[in-house]
Amino acid sequence: MYYWLTTFLSKLNWLELGGNLGESLLYILGILIIARLFYSLIVFLLRRAFTRKGRFFAKSRKFDTLFPLLRSIAFYVITFTVLLNILKHILNFDTGTLLASAGVLGVALGFGSQSLVKDVIGGFFILFEDQFSVGEYVKVGQFSGIVEEVGLRATRLRDWGGELHIIPNGYINAATNYNRGKMRALVDVQIPYDEDIDRTIEVIHAVCEDTGLEYAEKIIEAPAVQGIIQFGEQNVILRVIAFTKPNEQWQLERELRRRIYKALLQERIRISQTSDNIVVDAKTIS
């Protein structure tokens, strides 16, 4: 073994080998630099196209959704191309044969990974149908939260409690988007029968007017007293409704609750304690 190794090393042309090695290193370094510059150019063009005024993609949420995805696709395509060129230059691989083999392998893997294909197709439909975007509050099945990422394979939702829900796109059959159109803020107040209902409505109406003026920037339709909506066993239920911009309905409901309670307390109007006085409900109105 030692004799064979020494004979093999003695027959090597170290000058030629060093030259080939240096050439290969320079080639790899050059192609990596070119790839890096090309990737930076693509990222720059994508960012410029997405943030251009007057364009469909100028919306910040659309930018946050599609830009990371396209940037990742560009990175993997460039990386794969660089690896093919390096293998072809150093090892003299036939690129066509390698691509054909990869295609056959991809078809074979496709039959065994139908769920992955389903997830990818679902991701394309979510993105190009604009079902929801990063930063929007949505409900998917039993999960709800703020969309953190929309990928080709899975969607990530951050719940109010901090939990991160990773949902494969193939399992998203229906989604509720709470950020499209105006949102409804609803507050129900239960008052005992022996209280003066007309006076109570006047007090709540005054609260609605003040709140509507103070929160005018977040409100589309000012809070208004709808009147009596239901007769309970020991009380009547008065309803207040307002329409806000997306994700502002909960803050408005909390503020209305606080102000209505404070105003009724000052006017010595009792609120029924037989059940919850405030019912929180927020729905998308197209």
Rosetta blueprint (number, residue, H / E / L):
1 M L
2 Y H
3 Y H
4 W H
5 L H
6 T H
7 T H
8 F H
9 L H
10 S H
11 K H
12 L L
13 N L
14 W H
15 L H
16 E H
17 L H
18 G H
19 G H
20 N H
21 L H
22 G H
23 E H
24 S H
25 L H
26 L H
27 Y H
28 I H
29 L H
30 G H
31 I H
32 L H
33 I H
34 I H
35 A H
36 R H
37 L H
38 F H
39 Y H
40 S H
41 L H
42 I H
43 V H
44 F H
45 L H
46 L H
47 R H
48 R H
49 A H
50 F H
51 T L
52 R L
53 K L
54 G L
55 R L
56 F H
57 F H
58 A H
59 K L
60 S H
61 R H
62 K H
63 F H
64 D H
65 T H
66 L H
67 F H
68 P H
69 L H
70 L H
71 R H
72 S H
73 I H
74 A H
75 F H
76 Y H
77 V H
78 I H
79 T H
80 F H
81 T H
82 V H
83 L H
84 L H
85 N H
86 I H
87 L H
88 K H
89 H H
90 I H
91 L H
92 N L
93 F L
94 D L
95 T H
96 G H
97 T H
98 L H
99 L H
100 A H
101 S H
102 A H
103 G H
104 V H
105 L H
106 G H
107 V H
108 A H
109 L H
110 G H
111 F H
112 G H
113 S L
114 Q H
115 S H
116 L H
117 V H
118 K H
119 D H
120 V H
121 I H
122 G H
123 G H
124 F H
125 F H
126 I H
127 L H
128 F H
129 E L
130 D L
131 Q L
132 F L
133 S L
134 V L
135 G L
136 E L
137 Y E
138 V E
139 K E
140 V E
141 G L
142 Q L
143 F E
144 S E
145 G E
146 I E
147 V E
148 E E
149 E E
150 V E
151 G L
152 L L
153 R L
154 A E
155 T E
156 R E
157 L E
158 R E
159 D L
160 W L
161 G L
162 G L
163 E L
164 L E
165 H E
166 I E
167 I E
168 P E
169 N H
170 G H
171 Y H
172 I L
173 N L
174 A L
175 A E
176 T E
177 N E
178 Y L
179 N L
180 R L
181 G L
182 K E
183 M E
184 R E
185 A E
186 L E
187 V E
188 D E
189 V E
190 Q E
191 I E
192 P E
193 Y L
194 D L
195 E L
196 D L
197 I H
198 D H
199 R H
200 T H
201 I H
202 E H
203 V H
204 I H
205 H H
206 A H
207 V H
208 C H
209 E H
210 D H
211 T H
212 G H
213 L H
214 E H
215 Y L
216 A L
217 E L
218 K L
219 I E
220 I E
221 E E
222 A E
223 P E
224 A E
225 V E
226 Q E
227 G E
228 I E
229 I E
230 Q E
231 F E
232 G L
233 E L
234 Q L
235 N E
236 V E
237 I E
238 L E
239 R E
240 V E
241 I E
242 A E
243 F E
244 T E
245 K L
246 P L
247 N L
248 E L
249 Q H
250 W H
251 Q H
252 L H
253 E H
254 R H
255 E H
256 L H
257 R H
258 R H
259 R H
260 I H
261 Y H
262 K H
263 A H
264 L H
265 L H
266 Q H
267 E L
268 R L
269 I L
270 R L
271 I L
272 S L
273 Q L
274 T L
275 S L
276 D L
277 N L
278 I L
279 V L
280 V L
281 D E
282 A L
283 K L
284 T E
285 I E
286 S L
